[in-house]
Amino acid sequence: MKNNINTLVIHGGISEDKNTGALSIPIYQATTFRQLELGKNKGYEYGRSGNPTREALEALIRDLEEGYSGFAFASGLAAITTTLLLFKSRDKILISKNVYGGTFRILDQVFSNFDIKYEIVDTTDINKVDKIFKKDKNIKAIILESPANPLLTITDIKAISCIAKKYDALTIVDNTFMTPYLQKPLTLGADIVIHSGTKYLGGHTDVICGLAVVKDKNLSEKLKFLHNAVGSILEPFDSWLLMRGIKTLAVRLDRHLENADYVAKFLENVKGIKKVFYPGLKSFEGYEINKKQAKGAGGMISFLLSQDYDIKIFYKSVKLIALAESLGGVESLISHPATMTHASIPYNIRQKIGITDNLVRLSVGIEDKKDIVNDLEKALKKAYKK
Ligand SMILES: Cc1ncc(COP(=O)(O)O)c(C=O)c1O
């Protein structure tokens, strides 16, 4: 019988060093490995092509996402960029409306130089996505996040994967906000899952890393080639840090969920907060779909402050919650998408996709939930204009 994910985060992949029995996989800080004779080695030859510590992490994420193989990258963006190298000139890639700013930037400013095109689509409108695919046979993939950053928009992963498959295109899901503890896109029909492991998987705000998991052998061979050819690999120490983080993923996420639910319900009742974006609220548009495809709503909340508040004073007044980029760590963080995570998206596009200047994004940590709310309450009071 397959182990439950609570067990897999601790015992999945290669959880024990085969040479020593060490229960924490050692950091094999080695760039090269002695070969037995010409053409014969012990499974490793050069650190970029393969390293036992990185391999253990790759096996772990493969097991957690229920894929064919996993790959560990130097950052989430390195995972995204290397995956995009699967495509060639004249191919077109669809991206969901609230995709991470860096994903947009690499397509808009780098891959466009190689004639790889992109189009922003509303992945919540399934019929429209179908029509867009139908119109252009150069569309080779769709990249989406659910919940998407920063409006937490929910996309029906199964429905989109089904359409993409019909047109022979790949579905690539950035699962950073959910992690396999809450959602497994490959089991919903996606072909590739990507992570910024920097966030919930690492969980301790101390390692930049990325992961990709593919569904089948064919994609695995292609990505394995690119991983080595590009050299976008994760170092052994960082691989170890990520494995250590993943061991507590289940318990951390349970607390993130509990706290986010509490904070979202508090925010929903604050007069002067115009809208709360949280997939765990019954009033939220994607609530039912998220419930169907994920085990929880995650730890991210966004909200719109009304003009009754001075936004600058609000950001300056939070104390326990740190004003900082990133998300998914044990500590609560607050950010301003328009000038921080999504600053690389031009102003007019930001307005069009709802990333306005009064939008606040909160990564709810695992501190005491009452302390988090207390901090928000005080900051809101200070920022109130009347
Ligand atoms: C959803 C999402 N994907 C990818 C990335 C990029 O990851 P990294 O910062 O590890 O390169 C981020 C970073 O914020 C993200 O939020």
The ligand as an SDF file (V2000), in Angstrom:
LIG
                    3D

 16 16  0  0  0  0  0  0  0  0999 V2000
    4.5860   31.1990   -8.0590 C   0  0  0  0  0  0  0  0  0  0  0  0
    6.0590   31.4340   -8.2240 C   0  0  0  0  0  0  0  0  0  0  0  0
    6.7290   30.7590   -9.1620 N   0  0  0  0  0  0  0  0  0  0  0  0
    8.0550   30.9400   -9.3440 C   0  0  0  0  0  0  0  0  0  0  0  0
    8.7750   31.8300   -8.5870 C   0  0  0  0  0  0  0  0  0  0  0  0
   10.2490   32.0010   -8.8220 C   0  0  0  0  0  0  0  0  0  0  0  0
   10.9750   31.2950   -7.8660 O   0  0  0  0  0  0  0  0  0  0  0  0
   12.4420   31.6770   -7.3730 P   0  0  0  0  0  0  0  0  0  0  0  0
   12.3500   32.9830   -6.6760 O   0  0  0  0  0  0  0  0  0  0  0  0
   12.8120   30.5370   -6.4830 O   0  0  0  0  0  0  0  0  0  0  0  0
   13.2940   31.7560   -8.5910 O   0  0  0  0  0  0  0  0  0  0  0  0
    8.1230   32.5390   -7.5750 C   0  0  0  0  0  0  0  0  0  0  0  0
    8.8720   33.4940   -6.7430 C   0  0  0  0  0  0  0  0  0  0  0  0
    8.3290   34.3250   -6.0630 O   0  0  0  0  0  0  0  0  0  0  0  0
    6.7260   32.3350   -7.3930 C   0  0  0  0  0  0  0  0  0  0  0  0
    6.0420   33.0020   -6.4500 O   0  0  0  0  0  0  0  0  0  0  0  0
  1  2  1  0
  2  3  1  0
  2 15  2  0
  3  4  2  0
  4  5  1  0
  5  6  1  0
  5 12  2  0
  6  7  1  0
  7  8  1  0
  8  9  2  0
  8 10  1  0
  8 11  1  0
 12 13  1  0
 12 15  1  0
 13 14  2  0
 15 16  1  0
M  END
$$$$
